[in-house]
């Protein structure tokens, strides 16, 4: 079992301020496991758990108002997206004074897809998005060497069952099953009725665009559908945590900047499965190797900085200068470049970004472990395993 102590502490903190806390993330990312750890540490009364995929629990909630009003302590509602009608009731229960119960809800869809949640529970709910297992969490919970952990996390991704499988074939088998279940069962449960083969084709095409700027017209032409349709497909993958968009940063300088977002698949294991990449040797020889590395490190930086989507951007000029990641947090402008090498060098593009974006500092995240070192003024090289030691905010 991988210990996610930081997330547990954050979850407990949020319950001191909100009557309802939601853990959101893709299926099988560890939401239920984290909830069980919280339950074991819960000291404020009894705990009642409802799994909304269990017919018996659904039967218990045939009259939800009668059942939930009588409960005290902590109430856990797992797979809440299957019962969006409960949100209006939770609003009433969360407003009681004194508050006899707090509610932990787990969901596999973003608030935008959980109908009525954001509106009916506004001011009463805190959303905690659960990412895949970070490299630092994996290293802390593993007896393997840092280099073995790094390569395994990159190839196998952050889903616990893929990452912790006994061998690579079992990891690949789990991923294949996950993709099929997501398309054939999970999306229909959310009321998204699309042919599985169509969305699978789009998803695979999107994998080939991983780390590139969004070109909806090109994808629409390849699929034989409209631009609006492929945008909807992307919204679905993003709303179920399978993909994410990195927005472009626009400055006032008189230069032509890229305005379209970059698109990434959220987890490297899904990316590699859709691209037909098996082991590390195949990954290193694949054209999307660099983009896969970039996507992995973006997620790691987000994890270590606890950055929200509204604080994250990329920057690129049509002339070629670019910055992989710009983080605006705590009144600082931090730049990040990601290089699959042990010995990164300063490039002219880095210098342009440093000056044009008025960065406080630019970090070049590279492969391996060891202490960070200065490349030049305001530009540092940081081995991936040293990210956790950076105090940059």
GITAVEN-V191663 format. One record per run of one state. SS is the DSSP state (H for helix, E for strand, C for the rest). FROM is the first residue (numbers start at 1). TO is the last residue. If there is no record, write none. Layout:
{{SS | FROM | TO} {SS | FROM | TO}}
This chain:
{{C | 1 | 4} {H | 5 | 15} {C | 16 | 19} {E | 20 | 24} {C | 25 | 30} {H | 31 | 41} {C | 42 | 46} {E | 47 | 51} {C | 52 | 54} {H | 55 | 60} {C | 61 | 63} {H | 64 | 69} {C | 70 | 72} {E | 73 | 78} {C | 79 | 79} {H | 80 | 83} {C | 84 | 85} {H | 86 | 94} {C | 95 | 100} {E | 101 | 107} {C | 108 | 116} {H | 117 | 120} {C | 121 | 124} {E | 125 | 129} {C | 130 | 134} {H | 135 | 141} {C | 142 | 145} {H | 146 | 156} {C | 157 | 159} {H | 160 | 163} {C | 164 | 167} {H | 168 | 189} {C | 190 | 195} {H | 196 | 208} {C | 209 | 211} {E | 212 | 213} {C | 214 | 215} {H | 216 | 223} {C | 224 | 226} {H | 227 | 239} {C | 240 | 242} {E | 243 | 248} {C | 249 | 256} {E | 257 | 257} {C | 258 | 261} {E | 262 | 265} {C | 266 | 267} {H | 268 | 275} {C | 276 | 279} {H | 280 | 285} {C | 286 | 288} {H | 289 | 305} {C | 306 | 308} {H | 309 | 311} {E | 312 | 317} {C | 318 | 321} {E | 322 | 329} {C | 330 | 331} {E | 332 | 338} {C | 339 | 347} {H | 348 | 356} {C | 357 | 360} {E | 361 | 366} {C | 367 | 372} {E | 373 | 376} {C | 377 | 378} {E | 379 | 383} {H | 384 | 389} {C | 390 | 393}}
